């Protein structure tokens, strides 16, 4: 779990993110692909244009959903359960921040978030 805000009381491992926190979406960088990285934009060892800076309002609080754990190129990256801004997502799940914090406090390490039809 991560967020721009402090840990809301979850027992999940939590990282408070800032301007140098990225989620690497560069599948040509196997060492970093589909993982959180910390670097200044100009010094990142991956393509930041294919990655996501994590310091945005929608990531006040977020939980990584574990998509493409094996880091298969083309298999997707950066799928999160995060705070909504009221707009559709590009594959993530977004809810009101108070609801998200309540769920984050309930989740335990090792929990599986599954999205089904």
C-alpha positions in Angstrom: 0.0 0.0 0.0 1.1 3.6 -0.5 -0.2 7.1 -0.6 0.7 10.8 -0.6 -0.9 10.9 2.9 0.5 9.2 6.0 -0.3 5.6 6.8 -4.0 5.6 7.8 -3.6 2.7 10.2 -3.4 -0.2 7.8 -1.3 -3.3 8.8 -0.2 -3.6 5.2 3.3 -2.5 4.4 2.9 1.2 3.5 5.0 3.8 1.8 4.3 7.5 1.9 5.1 8.7 -1.6 6.4 12.1 -2.9 7.6 13.6 -6.2 10.3 11.0 -6.7 8.1 7.9 -6.4 7.2 6.2 -9.6 5.5 3.0 -10.8 7.6 1.7 -13.7 5.6 0.8 -16.7 8.6 0.4 -18.9 8.6 -3.2 -19.9 12.0 -2.7 -21.6 13.4 -2.3 -18.2 13.0 -5.8 -16.6 14.8 -4.7 -13.3 12.2 -2.0 -12.6 9.0 -3.0 -14.6 5.8 -3.1 -12.6 7.5 -2.0 -9.3 7.7 1.1 -7.3 10.9 3.1 -7.9 12.4 6.2 -6.2 14.4 8.5 -8.5 14.5 12.1 -9.7 12.8 12.1 -13.2 16.0 12.9 -15.1 17.9 10.1 -13.3 15.4 7.3 -13.5 16.8 4.1 -15.0 13.6 3.5 -16.9 11.4 5.4 -19.3 9.3 7.8 -17.2 7.0 8.5 -20.2 5.9 4.9 -19.9 5.6 5.1 -16.1 3.5 6.8 -13.6 4.5 9.4 -11.0 2.7 8.5 -7.8 2.3 12.0 -6.4 -1.2 12.7 -7.6 -4.5 13.4 -5.6 -6.0 10.0 -6.6 -3.2 8.3 -4.7 -3.9 9.9 -1.4 -4.3 6.2 -0.3 -3.8 3.2 -2.6 -3.4 -0.6 -2.5 -1.5 -2.5 -5.2 -3.7 -5.1 -6.7 -0.9 -7.5 -7.7 -1.6 -7.6 -11.5 1.2 -9.2 -13.6 3.4 -10.3 -10.7 5.7 -12.2 -13.0 6.4 -8.9 -14.9 5.5 -10.3 -18.3 6.1 -7.6 -21.0 2.7 -6.5 -22.4 0.9 -8.0 -19.4 0.0 -4.7 -17.7 1.3 -2.7 -14.8 0.2 -0.2 -12.2 -3.3 -1.5 -11.3 -4.3 0.0 -8.0 -7.3 0.3 -5.6 -7.2 4.0 -4.9 -9.0 7.2 -4.0 -11.5 8.4 -6.6 -11.5 11.8 -8.3 -15.0 11.1 -9.6 -13.8 10.2 -13.1 -13.4 6.7 -14.7 -10.1 4.9 -14.3 -7.9 3.2 -16.9 -8.2 -0.2 -15.2 -7.9 0.6 -11.6 -10.7 0.5 -9.0 -11.4 3.8 -7.3 -13.7 4.6 -4.3 -14.3 7.4 -1.9 -11.2 7.9 0.3 -13.1 7.3 3.6 -14.3 3.9 2.2 -10.8 3.1 1.0 -9.3 3.9 4.4 -11.9 1.7 6.1 -11.0 -1.2 3.8 -7.3 -0.7 4.1 -7.6 -0.9 7.9 -9.5 -4.2 7.5 -7.1 -5.8 4.9 -4.3 -7.9 6.3 -0.9 -8.7 4.7 -1.4 -11.6 2.2 -4.9 -10.6 1.4 -6.0 -11.2 -2.2 -8.0 -8.5 -4.1 -9.9 -10.3 -6.8 -12.0 -8.6 -9.5 -14.4 -11.0 -11.2 -17.4 -10.8 -13.6 
